[in-house]
Amino acid sequence: MMSASVSPDVSLHLRGVACPMNYVKSKLRLERMEPGQLLEIFIDAGAPMRNVPRSITNDGHKVVLTEEHEGGFRLLIERGAES
C-alpha cells in the first residue's frame, strides 16, 4: 500500500464539481501526464466517489490511494501506460 505522504506530480481540487465534469477534468489532466506519474484529486462523497474511481480504472489508470479528507475524499491515481 502506498503511503499517504507520497507527493503527487499534479493535484486537482474538484470538490463541488458535479459528475461527470469531475471525471472529465481528471481524464483530461491524466492525458497530459506521463505513464507512472501521480495525479491527486479531491472529490466529494456520494456520486463522485462511486463514479470517478470506476471510470478512471476503466480508462487503464490505477487508483493507488483512497482516503477520507475534509468531508470528501482524496484519491491518488497512477497514470496508466499509453493506449
PyMOL Python script that loads the backbone (N, CA, C, O; Angstrom):
from pymol import cmd

cmd.read_pdbstr("""\
ATOM      1  N   MET A   1       0.844  -1.186   0.000  1.00  0.00           N
ATOM      2  CA  MET A   1       0.000   0.000   0.000  1.00  0.00           C
ATOM      3  C   MET A   1       0.886   1.245   0.000  1.00  0.00           C
ATOM      4  O   MET A   1       1.919   1.298   0.668  1.00  0.00           O
ATOM      5  N   MET A   2       0.463   2.218  -0.748  1.00  0.00           N
ATOM      6  CA  MET A   2       1.236   3.453  -0.885  1.00  0.00           C
ATOM      7  C   MET A   2       1.003   4.348   0.319  1.00  0.00           C
ATOM      8  O   MET A   2      -0.105   4.416   0.851  1.00  0.00           O
ATOM      9  N   SER A   3       2.032   5.017   0.732  1.00  0.00           N
ATOM     10  CA  SER A   3       1.953   5.923   1.871  1.00  0.00           C
ATOM     11  C   SER A   3       1.201   7.189   1.507  1.00  0.00           C
ATOM     12  O   SER A   3       1.291   7.678   0.381  1.00  0.00           O
ATOM     13  N   ALA A   4       0.455   7.716   2.474  1.00  0.00           N
ATOM     14  CA  ALA A   4      -0.292   8.956   2.264  1.00  0.00           C
ATOM     15  C   ALA A   4       0.646  10.145   2.103  1.00  0.00           C
ATOM     16  O   ALA A   4       0.212  11.214   1.673  1.00  0.00           O
ATOM     17  N   SER A   5       1.915   9.980   2.437  1.00  0.00           N
ATOM     18  CA  SER A   5       2.855  11.090   2.355  1.00  0.00           C
ATOM     19  C   SER A   5       3.538  11.200   0.990  1.00  0.00           C
ATOM     20  O   SER A   5       4.353  12.099   0.785  1.00  0.00           O
ATOM     21  N   VAL A   6       3.220  10.303   0.059  1.00  0.00           N
ATOM     22  CA  VAL A   6       3.811  10.352  -1.276  1.00  0.00           C
ATOM     23  C   VAL A   6       3.369  11.643  -1.969  1.00  0.00           C
ATOM     24  O   VAL A   6       2.194  12.006  -1.924  1.00  0.00           O
ATOM     25  N   SER A   7       4.311  12.327  -2.605  1.00  0.00           N
ATOM     26  CA  SER A   7       3.996  13.584  -3.277  1.00  0.00           C
ATOM     27  C   SER A   7       3.486  13.331  -4.691  1.00  0.00           C
ATOM     28  O   SER A   7       4.144  12.651  -5.478  1.00  0.00           O
ATOM     29  N   PRO A   8       2.307  13.881  -5.014  1.00  0.00           N
ATOM     30  CA  PRO A   8       1.783  13.724  -6.368  1.00  0.00           C
ATOM     31  C   PRO A   8       2.526  14.645  -7.338  1.00  0.00           C
ATOM     32  O   PRO A   8       3.139  15.629  -6.925  1.00  0.00           O
ATOM     33  N   ASP A   9       2.466  14.317  -8.619  1.00  0.00           N
ATOM     34  CA  ASP A   9       3.032  15.184  -9.653  1.00  0.00           C
ATOM     35  C   ASP A   9       2.104  16.366  -9.926  1.00  0.00           C
ATOM     36  O   ASP A   9       2.564  17.471 -10.212  1.00  0.00           O
ATOM     37  N   VAL A  10       0.790  16.125  -9.836  1.00  0.00           N
ATOM     38  CA  VAL A  10      -0.228  17.144 -10.097  1.00  0.00           C
ATOM     39  C   VAL A  10      -1.361  16.952  -9.107  1.00  0.00           C
ATOM     40  O   VAL A  10      -1.670  15.825  -8.721  1.00  0.00           O
ATOM     41  N   SER A  11      -1.984  18.054  -8.693  1.00  0.00           N
ATOM     42  CA  SER A  11      -3.113  17.997  -7.764  1.00  0.00           C
ATOM     43  C   SER A  11      -4.286  18.776  -8.339  1.00  0.00           C
ATOM     44  O   SER A  11      -4.120  19.899  -8.816  1.00  0.00           O
ATOM     45  N   LEU A  12      -5.486  18.169  -8.293  1.00  0.00           N
ATOM     46  CA  LEU A  12      -6.710  18.832  -8.753  1.00  0.00           C
ATOM     47  C   LEU A  12      -7.725  18.862  -7.614  1.00  0.00           C
ATOM     48  O   LEU A  12      -8.005  17.837  -6.992  1.00  0.00           O
ATOM     49  N   HIS A  13      -8.267  20.038  -7.350  1.00  0.00           N
ATOM     50  CA  HIS A  13      -9.297  20.180  -6.333  1.00  0.00           C
ATOM     51  C   HIS A  13     -10.649  20.237  -7.030  1.00  0.00           C
ATOM     52  O   HIS A  13     -10.996  21.240  -7.654  1.00  0.00           O
ATOM     53  N   LEU A  14     -11.409  19.147  -6.918  1.00  0.00           N
ATOM     54  CA  LEU A  14     -12.666  19.018  -7.650  1.00  0.00           C
ATOM     55  C   LEU A  14     -13.873  18.914  -6.723  1.00  0.00           C
ATOM     56  O   LEU A  14     -14.936  18.448  -7.135  1.00  0.00           O
ATOM     57  N   ARG A  15     -13.713  19.343  -5.481  1.00  0.00           N
ATOM     58  CA  ARG A  15     -14.852  19.367  -4.565  1.00  0.00           C
ATOM     59  C   ARG A  15     -15.851  20.388  -5.099  1.00  0.00           C
ATOM     60  O   ARG A  15     -15.468  21.492  -5.488  1.00  0.00           O
ATOM     61  N   GLY A  16     -17.125  20.024  -5.117  1.00  0.00           N
ATOM     62  CA  GLY A  16     -18.151  20.927  -5.613  1.00  0.00           C
ATOM     63  C   GLY A  16     -18.345  20.848  -7.117  1.00  0.00           C
ATOM     64  O   GLY A  16     -19.246  21.487  -7.660  1.00  0.00           O
ATOM     65  N   VAL A  17     -17.505  20.065  -7.800  1.00  0.00           N
ATOM     66  CA  VAL A  17     -17.652  19.876  -9.250  1.00  0.00           C
ATOM     67  C   VAL A  17     -18.538  18.652  -9.472  1.00  0.00           C
ATOM     68  O   VAL A  17     -18.225  17.557  -9.005  1.00  0.00           O
ATOM     69  N   ALA A  18     -19.643  18.844 -10.188  1.00  0.00           N
ATOM     70  CA  ALA A  18     -20.625  17.771 -10.378  1.00  0.00           C
ATOM     71  C   ALA A  18     -20.152  16.736 -11.385  1.00  0.00           C
ATOM     72  O   ALA A  18     -19.325  17.015 -12.253  1.00  0.00           O
ATOM     73  N   CYS A  19     -20.704  15.524 -11.246  1.00  0.00           N
ATOM     74  CA  CYS A  19     -20.496  14.473 -12.240  1.00  0.00           C
ATOM     75  C   CYS A  19     -21.220  14.898 -13.517  1.00  0.00           C
ATOM     76  O   CYS A  19     -22.292  15.495 -13.422  1.00  0.00           O
ATOM     77  N   PRO A  20     -20.697  14.625 -14.679  1.00  0.00           N
ATOM     78  CA  PRO A  20     -19.441  13.918 -14.940  1.00  0.00           C
ATOM     79  C   PRO A  20     -18.237  14.849 -15.110  1.00  0.00           C
ATOM     80  O   PRO A  20     -17.160  14.391 -15.490  1.00  0.00           O
ATOM     81  N   MET A  21     -18.399  16.137 -14.837  1.00  0.00           N
ATOM     82  CA  MET A  21     -17.283  17.064 -15.085  1.00  0.00           C
ATOM     83  C   MET A  21     -16.057  16.773 -14.222  1.00  0.00           C
ATOM     84  O   MET A  21     -14.933  17.022 -14.657  1.00  0.00           O
ATOM     85  N   ASN A  22     -16.247  16.252 -13.007  1.00  0.00           N
ATOM     86  CA  ASN A  22     -15.086  15.916 -12.179  1.00  0.00           C
ATOM     87  C   ASN A  22     -14.268  14.797 -12.835  1.00  0.00           C
ATOM     88  O   ASN A  22     -13.038  14.816 -12.790  1.00  0.00           O
ATOM     89  N   TYR A  23     -14.948  13.834 -13.437  1.00  0.00           N
ATOM     90  CA  TYR A  23     -14.253  12.771 -14.167  1.00  0.00           C
ATOM     91  C   TYR A  23     -13.582  13.336 -15.423  1.00  0.00           C
ATOM     92  O   TYR A  23     -12.426  13.024 -15.708  1.00  0.00           O
ATOM     93  N   VAL A  24     -14.309  14.163 -16.166  1.00  0.00           N
ATOM     94  CA  VAL A  24     -13.772  14.732 -17.407  1.00  0.00           C
ATOM     95  C   VAL A  24     -12.500  15.533 -17.123  1.00  0.00           C
ATOM     96  O   VAL A  24     -11.506  15.398 -17.837  1.00  0.00           O
ATOM     97  N   LYS A  25     -12.533  16.362 -16.087  1.00  0.00           N
ATOM     98  CA  LYS A  25     -11.350  17.159 -15.734  1.00  0.00           C
ATOM     99  C   LYS A  25     -10.178  16.254 -15.337  1.00  0.00           C
ATOM    100  O   LYS A  25      -9.032  16.527 -15.694  1.00  0.00           O
ATOM    101  N   SER A  26     -10.468  15.177 -14.598  1.00  0.00           N
ATOM    102  CA  SER A  26      -9.419  14.224 -14.212  1.00  0.00           C
ATOM    103  C   SER A  26      -8.849  13.529 -15.441  1.00  0.00           C
ATOM    104  O   SER A  26      -7.633  13.407 -15.585  1.00  0.00           O
ATOM    105  N   LYS A  27      -9.723  13.079 -16.314  1.00  0.00           N
ATOM    106  CA  LYS A  27      -9.302  12.371 -17.530  1.00  0.00           C
ATOM    107  C   LYS A  27      -8.432  13.258 -18.413  1.00  0.00           C
ATOM    108  O   LYS A  27      -7.391  12.819 -18.903  1.00  0.00           O
ATOM    109  N   LEU A  28      -8.853  14.504 -18.618  1.00  0.00           N
ATOM    110  CA  LEU A  28      -8.078  15.423 -19.459  1.00  0.00           C
ATOM    111  C   LEU A  28      -6.700  15.691 -18.865  1.00  0.00           C
ATOM    112  O   LEU A  28      -5.714  15.787 -19.596  1.00  0.00           O
ATOM    113  N   ARG A  29      -6.632  15.812 -17.545  1.00  0.00           N
ATOM    114  CA  ARG A  29      -5.330  16.056 -16.903  1.00  0.00           C
ATOM    115  C   ARG A  29      -4.435  14.838 -17.015  1.00  0.00           C
ATOM    116  O   ARG A  29      -3.241  14.971 -17.281  1.00  0.00           O
ATOM    117  N   LEU A  30      -4.997  13.646 -16.814  1.00  0.00           N
ATOM    118  CA  LEU A  30      -4.220  12.413 -16.931  1.00  0.00           C
ATOM    119  C   LEU A  30      -3.653  12.247 -18.341  1.00  0.00           C
ATOM    120  O   LEU A  30      -2.547  11.735 -18.510  1.00  0.00           O
ATOM    121  N   GLU A  31      -4.407  12.677 -19.349  1.00  0.00           N
ATOM    122  CA  GLU A  31      -3.952  12.549 -20.731  1.00  0.00           C
ATOM    123  C   GLU A  31      -2.696  13.383 -20.995  1.00  0.00           C
ATOM    124  O   GLU A  31      -1.939  13.074 -21.916  1.00  0.00           O
ATOM    125  N   ARG A  32      -2.465  14.424 -20.211  1.00  0.00           N
ATOM    126  CA  ARG A  32      -1.293  15.285 -20.389  1.00  0.00           C
ATOM    127  C   ARG A  32      -0.110  14.844 -19.525  1.00  0.00           C
ATOM    128  O   ARG A  32       0.945  15.477 -19.538  1.00  0.00           O
ATOM    129  N   MET A  33      -0.291  13.767 -18.783  1.00  0.00           N
ATOM    130  CA  MET A  33       0.761  13.284 -17.893  1.00  0.00           C
ATOM    131  C   MET A  33       1.488  12.091 -18.514  1.00  0.00           C
ATOM    132  O   MET A  33       0.995  11.462 -19.450  1.00  0.00           O
ATOM    133  N   GLU A  34       2.658  11.798 -17.975  1.00  0.00           N
ATOM    134  CA  GLU A  34       3.448  10.649 -18.428  1.00  0.00           C
ATOM    135  C   GLU A  34       3.014   9.396 -17.666  1.00  0.00           C
ATOM    136  O   GLU A  34       2.617   9.493 -16.505  1.00  0.00           O
ATOM    137  N   PRO A  35       3.085   8.212 -18.306  1.00  0.00           N
ATOM    138  CA  PRO A  35       2.777   6.970 -17.593  1.00  0.00           C
ATOM    139  C   PRO A  35       3.603   6.861 -16.316  1.00  0.00           C
ATOM    140  O   PRO A  35       4.805   7.126 -16.314  1.00  0.00           O
ATOM    141  N   GLY A  36       2.942   6.466 -15.237  1.00  0.00           N
ATOM    142  CA  GLY A  36       3.606   6.309 -13.949  1.00  0.00           C
ATOM    143  C   GLY A  36       3.537   7.541 -13.063  1.00  0.00           C
ATOM    144  O   GLY A  36       3.778   7.442 -11.860  1.00  0.00           O
ATOM    145  N   GLN A  37       3.213   8.707 -13.629  1.00  0.00           N
ATOM    146  CA  GLN A  37       3.078   9.903 -12.804  1.00  0.00           C
ATOM    147  C   GLN A  37       1.821   9.797 -11.948  1.00  0.00           C
ATOM    148  O   GLN A  37       0.899   9.046 -12.266  1.00  0.00           O
ATOM    149  N   LEU A  38       1.801  10.560 -10.858  1.00  0.00           N
ATOM    150  CA  LEU A  38       0.696  10.501  -9.904  1.00  0.00           C
ATOM    151  C   LEU A  38      -0.139  11.774  -9.934  1.00  0.00           C
ATOM    152  O   LEU A  38       0.383  12.885  -9.850  1.00  0.00           O
ATOM    153  N   LEU A  39      -1.458  11.583 -10.057  1.00  0.00           N
ATOM    154  CA  LEU A  39      -2.427  12.669 -10.002  1.00  0.00           C
ATOM    155  C   LEU A  39      -3.195  12.536  -8.694  1.00  0.00           C
ATOM    156  O   LEU A  39      -3.738  11.474  -8.389  1.00  0.00           O
ATOM    157  N   GLU A  40      -3.236  13.604  -7.937  1.00  0.00           N
ATOM    158  CA  GLU A  40      -4.005  13.661  -6.692  1.00  0.00           C
ATOM    159  C   GLU A  40      -5.275  14.445  -6.997  1.00  0.00           C
ATOM    160  O   GLU A  40      -5.214  15.550  -7.536  1.00  0.00           O
ATOM    161  N   ILE A  41      -6.436  13.867  -6.647  1.00  0.00           N
ATOM    162  CA  ILE A  41      -7.683  14.605  -6.812  1.00  0.00           C
ATOM    163  C   ILE A  41      -8.449  14.604  -5.497  1.00  0.00           C
ATOM    164  O   ILE A  41      -8.377  13.662  -4.708  1.00  0.00           O
ATOM    165  N   PHE A  42      -9.176  15.677  -5.289  1.00  0.00           N
ATOM    166  CA  PHE A  42     -10.058  15.808  -4.136  1.00  0.00           C
ATOM    167  C   PHE A  42     -11.476  15.877  -4.683  1.00  0.00           C
ATOM    168  O   PHE A  42     -11.802  16.773  -5.461  1.00  0.00           O
ATOM    169  N   ILE A  43     -12.328  14.922  -4.273  1.00  0.00           N
ATOM    170  CA  ILE A  43     -13.698  14.866  -4.770  1.00  0.00           C
ATOM    171  C   ILE A  43     -14.678  14.714  -3.608  1.00  0.00           C
ATOM    172  O   ILE A  43     -14.294  14.390  -2.484  1.00  0.00           O
ATOM    173  N   ASP A  44     -15.944  14.956  -3.912  1.00  0.00           N
ATOM    174  CA  ASP A  44     -16.996  14.832  -2.912  1.00  0.00           C
ATOM    175  C   ASP A  44     -17.383  13.372  -2.706  1.00  0.00           C
ATOM    176  O   ASP A  44     -17.126  12.517  -3.553  1.00  0.00           O
ATOM    177  N   ALA A  45     -18.009  13.110  -1.560  1.00  0.00           N
ATOM    178  CA  ALA A  45     -18.587  11.795  -1.283  1.00  0.00           C
ATOM    179  C   ALA A  45     -19.820  11.630  -2.176  1.00  0.00           C
ATOM    180  O   ALA A  45     -20.228  12.568  -2.860  1.00  0.00           O
ATOM    181  N   GLY A  46     -20.403  10.444  -2.164  1.00  0.00           N
ATOM    182  CA  GLY A  46     -21.616  10.198  -2.938  1.00  0.00           C
ATOM    183  C   GLY A  46     -21.299   9.806  -4.366  1.00  0.00           C
ATOM    184  O   GLY A  46     -20.395   9.007  -4.611  1.00  0.00           O
ATOM    185  N   ALA A  47     -22.047  10.370  -5.315  1.00  0.00           N
ATOM    186  CA  ALA A  47     -21.899  10.005  -6.734  1.00  0.00           C
ATOM    187  C   ALA A  47     -20.466  10.170  -7.239  1.00  0.00           C
ATOM    188  O   ALA A  47     -19.978   9.281  -7.937  1.00  0.00           O
ATOM    189  N   PRO A  48     -19.763  11.270  -6.919  1.00  0.00           N
ATOM    190  CA  PRO A  48     -18.382  11.374  -7.414  1.00  0.00           C
ATOM    191  C   PRO A  48     -17.504  10.216  -6.939  1.00  0.00           C
ATOM    192  O   PRO A  48     -16.709   9.681  -7.712  1.00  0.00           O
ATOM    193  N   MET A  49     -17.644   9.835  -5.691  1.00  0.00           N
ATOM    194  CA  MET A  49     -16.809   8.754  -5.156  1.00  0.00           C
ATOM    195  C   MET A  49     -17.200   7.402  -5.744  1.00  0.00           C
ATOM    196  O   MET A  49     -16.359   6.511  -5.862  1.00  0.00           O
ATOM    197  N   ARG A  50     -18.462   7.243  -6.111  1.00  0.00           N
ATOM    198  CA  ARG A  50     -18.890   5.997  -6.757  1.00  0.00           C
ATOM    199  C   ARG A  50     -18.431   5.934  -8.211  1.00  0.00           C
ATOM    200  O   ARG A  50     -18.038   4.871  -8.690  1.00  0.00           O
ATOM    201  N   ASN A  51     -18.478   7.059  -8.912  1.00  0.00           N
ATOM    202  CA  ASN A  51     -18.276   7.046 -10.361  1.00  0.00           C
ATOM    203  C   ASN A  51     -16.853   7.330 -10.826  1.00  0.00           C
ATOM    204  O   ASN A  51     -16.363   6.664 -11.738  1.00  0.00           O
ATOM    205  N   VAL A  52     -16.190   8.293 -10.227  1.00  0.00           N
ATOM    206  CA  VAL A  52     -14.873   8.707 -10.726  1.00  0.00           C
ATOM    207  C   VAL A  52     -13.841   7.580 -10.641  1.00  0.00           C
ATOM    208  O   VAL A  52     -13.191   7.297 -11.647  1.00  0.00           O
ATOM    209  N   PRO A  53     -13.658   6.921  -9.483  1.00  0.00           N
ATOM    210  CA  PRO A  53     -12.646   5.845  -9.439  1.00  0.00           C
ATOM    211  C   PRO A  53     -12.922   4.728 -10.447  1.00  0.00           C
ATOM    212  O   PRO A  53     -11.994   4.211 -11.069  1.00  0.00           O
ATOM    213  N   ARG A  54     -14.183   4.360 -10.608  1.00  0.00           N
ATOM    214  CA  ARG A  54     -14.538   3.296 -11.561  1.00  0.00           C
ATOM    215  C   ARG A  54     -14.193   3.719 -12.988  1.00  0.00           C
ATOM    216  O   ARG A  54     -13.616   2.934 -13.740  1.00  0.00           O
ATOM    217  N   SER A  55     -14.534   4.935 -13.364  1.00  0.00           N
ATOM    218  CA  SER A  55     -14.260   5.420 -14.722  1.00  0.00           C
ATOM    219  C   SER A  55     -12.768   5.539 -14.981  1.00  0.00           C
ATOM    220  O   SER A  55     -12.290   5.186 -16.059  1.00  0.00           O
ATOM    221  N   ILE A  56     -12.032   6.035 -13.992  1.00  0.00           N
ATOM    222  CA  ILE A  56     -10.579   6.174 -14.119  1.00  0.00           C
ATOM    223  C   ILE A  56      -9.932   4.800 -14.313  1.00  0.00           C
ATOM    224  O   ILE A  56      -9.046   4.640 -15.152  1.00  0.00           O
ATOM    225  N   THR A  57     -10.377   3.816 -13.537  1.00  0.00           N
ATOM    226  CA  THR A  57      -9.855   2.451 -13.651  1.00  0.00           C
ATOM    227  C   THR A  57     -10.192   1.866 -15.023  1.00  0.00           C
ATOM    228  O   THR A  57      -9.354   1.209 -15.642  1.00  0.00           O
ATOM    229  N   ASN A  58     -11.409   2.103 -15.495  1.00  0.00           N
ATOM    230  CA  ASN A  58     -11.812   1.612 -16.820  1.00  0.00           C
ATOM    231  C   ASN A  58     -10.955   2.209 -17.928  1.00  0.00           C
ATOM    232  O   ASN A  58     -10.802   1.604 -18.989  1.00  0.00           O
ATOM    233  N   ASP A  59     -10.396   3.395 -17.688  1.00  0.00           N
ATOM    234  CA  ASP A  59      -9.522   4.047 -18.675  1.00  0.00           C
ATOM    235  C   ASP A  59      -8.098   3.498 -18.647  1.00  0.00           C
ATOM    236  O   ASP A  59      -7.268   3.901 -19.462  1.00  0.00           O
ATOM    237  N   GLY A  60      -7.805   2.583 -17.720  1.00  0.00           N
ATOM    238  CA  GLY A  60      -6.478   1.973 -17.674  1.00  0.00           C
ATOM    239  C   GLY A  60      -5.526   2.585 -16.664  1.00  0.00           C
ATOM    240  O   GLY A  60      -4.332   2.285 -16.669  1.00  0.00           O
ATOM    241  N   HIS A  61      -6.054   3.448 -15.790  1.00  0.00           N
ATOM    242  CA  HIS A  61      -5.229   4.041 -14.743  1.00  0.00           C
ATOM    243  C   HIS A  61      -5.463   3.276 -13.443  1.00  0.00           C
ATOM    244  O   HIS A  61      -6.375   2.454 -13.359  1.00  0.00           O
ATOM    245  N   LYS A  62      -4.641   3.545 -12.433  1.00  0.00           N
ATOM    246  CA  LYS A  62      -4.745   2.795 -11.183  1.00  0.00           C
ATOM    247  C   LYS A  62      -4.941   3.748 -10.013  1.00  0.00           C
ATOM    248  O   LYS A  62      -4.142   4.662  -9.806  1.00  0.00           O
ATOM    249  N   VAL A  63      -6.004   3.530  -9.252  1.00  0.00           N
ATOM    250  CA  VAL A  63      -6.224   4.289  -8.020  1.00  0.00           C
ATOM    251  C   VAL A  63      -5.381   3.614  -6.944  1.00  0.00           C
ATOM    252  O   VAL A  63      -5.684   2.498  -6.521  1.00  0.00           O
ATOM    253  N   VAL A  64      -4.326   4.291  -6.505  1.00  0.00           N
ATOM    254  CA  VAL A  64      -3.374   3.678  -5.575  1.00  0.00           C
ATOM    255  C   VAL A  64      -3.620   4.075  -4.126  1.00  0.00           C
ATOM    256  O   VAL A  64      -3.078   3.455  -3.211  1.00  0.00           O
ATOM    257  N   LEU A  65      -4.432   5.100  -3.911  1.00  0.00           N
ATOM    258  CA  LEU A  65      -4.737   5.524  -2.545  1.00  0.00           C
ATOM    259  C   LEU A  65      -6.097   6.205  -2.527  1.00  0.00           C
ATOM    260  O   LEU A  65      -6.393   7.054  -3.367  1.00  0.00           O
ATOM    261  N   THR A  66      -6.909   5.824  -1.566  1.00  0.00           N
ATOM    262  CA  THR A  66      -8.201   6.480  -1.335  1.00  0.00           C
ATOM    263  C   THR A  66      -8.293   6.741   0.154  1.00  0.00           C
ATOM    264  O   THR A  66      -8.136   5.829   0.967  1.00  0.00           O
ATOM    265  N   GLU A  67      -8.551   8.001   0.511  1.00  0.00           N
ATOM    266  CA  GLU A  67      -8.712   8.312   1.925  1.00  0.00           C
ATOM    267  C   GLU A  67      -9.716   9.436   2.109  1.00  0.00           C
ATOM    268  O   GLU A  67      -9.861  10.311   1.255  1.00  0.00           O
ATOM    269  N   GLU A  68     -10.410   9.392   3.246  1.00  0.00           N
ATOM    270  CA  GLU A  68     -11.339  10.466   3.570  1.00  0.00           C
ATOM    271  C   GLU A  68     -10.537  11.731   3.838  1.00  0.00           C
ATOM    272  O   GLU A  68      -9.458  11.689   4.430  1.00  0.00           O
ATOM    273  N   HIS A  69     -11.086  12.860   3.390  1.00  0.00           N
ATOM    274  CA  HIS A  69     -10.364  14.124   3.534  1.00  0.00           C
ATOM    275  C   HIS A  69     -11.363  15.273   3.609  1.00  0.00           C
ATOM    276  O   HIS A  69     -12.035  15.583   2.625  1.00  0.00           O
ATOM    277  N   GLU A  70     -11.458  15.894   4.760  1.00  0.00           N
ATOM    278  CA  GLU A  70     -12.274  17.091   4.969  1.00  0.00           C
ATOM    279  C   GLU A  70     -13.693  16.971   4.411  1.00  0.00           C
ATOM    280  O   GLU A  70     -14.158  17.854   3.689  1.00  0.00           O
ATOM    281  N   GLY A  71     -14.368  15.893   4.743  1.00  0.00           N
ATOM    282  CA  GLY A  71     -15.749  15.692   4.322  1.00  0.00           C
ATOM    283  C   GLY A  71     -15.916  15.132   2.925  1.00  0.00           C
ATOM    284  O   GLY A  71     -17.040  14.902   2.479  1.00  0.00           O
ATOM    285  N   GLY A  72     -14.822  14.910   2.235  1.00  0.00           N
ATOM    286  CA  GLY A  72     -14.845  14.299   0.910  1.00  0.00           C
ATOM    287  C   GLY A  72     -13.782  13.230   0.857  1.00  0.00           C
ATOM    288  O   GLY A  72     -13.523  12.544   1.845  1.00  0.00           O
ATOM    289  N   PHE A  73     -13.169  13.092  -0.301  1.00  0.00           N
ATOM    290  CA  PHE A  73     -12.140  12.068  -0.475  1.00  0.00           C
ATOM    291  C   PHE A  73     -10.946  12.607  -1.237  1.00  0.00           C
ATOM    292  O   PHE A  73     -11.058  13.494  -2.083  1.00  0.00           O
ATOM    293  N   ARG A  74      -9.792  12.033  -0.903  1.00  0.00           N
ATOM    294  CA  ARG A  74      -8.547  12.285  -1.628  1.00  0.00           C
ATOM    295  C   ARG A  74      -8.170  10.988  -2.322  1.00  0.00           C
ATOM    296  O   ARG A  74      -8.096   9.938  -1.684  1.00  0.00           O
ATOM    297  N   LEU A  75      -7.932  11.054  -3.619  1.00  0.00           N
ATOM    298  CA  LEU A  75      -7.508   9.897  -4.389  1.00  0.00           C
ATOM    299  C   LEU A  75      -6.158  10.185  -5.011  1.00  0.00           C
ATOM    300  O   LEU A  75      -5.889  11.298  -5.461  1.00  0.00           O
ATOM    301  N   LEU A  76      -5.322   9.179  -5.030  1.00  0.00           N
ATOM    302  CA  LEU A  76      -4.036   9.258  -5.708  1.00  0.00           C
ATOM    303  C   LEU A  76      -4.113   8.263  -6.856  1.00  0.00           C
ATOM    304  O   LEU A  76      -4.331   7.070  -6.645  1.00  0.00           O
ATOM    305  N   ILE A  77      -3.933   8.765  -8.075  1.00  0.00           N
ATOM    306  CA  ILE A  77      -4.117   7.958  -9.288  1.00  0.00           C
ATOM    307  C   ILE A  77      -2.804   7.882 -10.042  1.00  0.00           C
ATOM    308  O   ILE A  77      -2.177   8.902 -10.327  1.00  0.00           O
ATOM    309  N   GLU A  78      -2.397   6.670 -10.359  1.00  0.00           N
ATOM    310  CA  GLU A  78      -1.196   6.470 -11.172  1.00  0.00           C
ATOM    311  C   GLU A  78      -1.592   6.415 -12.636  1.00  0.00           C
ATOM    312  O   GLU A  78      -2.442   5.620 -13.035  1.00  0.00           O
ATOM    313  N   ARG A  79      -0.971   7.262 -13.421  1.00  0.00           N
ATOM    314  CA  ARG A  79      -1.258   7.313 -14.866  1.00  0.00           C
ATOM    315  C   ARG A  79      -0.863   5.991 -15.477  1.00  0.00           C
ATOM    316  O   ARG A  79       0.252   5.511 -15.272  1.00  0.00           O
ATOM    317  N   GLY A  80      -1.785   5.391 -16.238  1.00  0.00           N
ATOM    318  CA  GLY A  80      -1.525   4.130 -16.894  1.00  0.00           C
ATOM    319  C   GLY A  80      -0.651   4.297 -18.136  1.00  0.00           C
ATOM    320  O   GLY A  80      -0.303   5.414 -18.519  1.00  0.00           O
ATOM    321  N   ALA A  81      -0.307   3.180 -18.751  1.00  0.00           N
ATOM    322  CA  ALA A  81       0.503   3.188 -19.961  1.00  0.00           C
ATOM    323  C   ALA A  81      -0.285   3.797 -21.117  1.00  0.00           C
ATOM    324  O   ALA A  81      -1.516   3.828 -21.103  1.00  0.00           O
ATOM    325  N   GLU A  82       0.441   4.273 -22.103  1.00  0.00           N
ATOM    326  CA  GLU A  82      -0.219   4.812 -23.297  1.00  0.00           C
ATOM    327  C   GLU A  82      -1.067   3.724 -23.927  1.00  0.00           C
ATOM    328  O   GLU A  82      -0.659   2.563 -23.962  1.00  0.00           O
ATOM    329  N   SER A  83      -2.241   4.084 -24.423  1.00  0.00           N
ATOM    330  CA  SER A  83      -3.104   3.069 -25.060  1.00  0.00           C
ATOM    331  C   SER A  83      -2.964   3.108 -26.566  1.00  0.00           C
ATOM    332  O   SER A  83      -3.611   2.329 -27.267  1.00  0.00           O
TER     333      SER A  83
END
""", "prot")
cmd.dss("prot")
cmd.show_as("cartoon", "prot")
cmd.util.cbc("prot")
cmd.orient("prot")
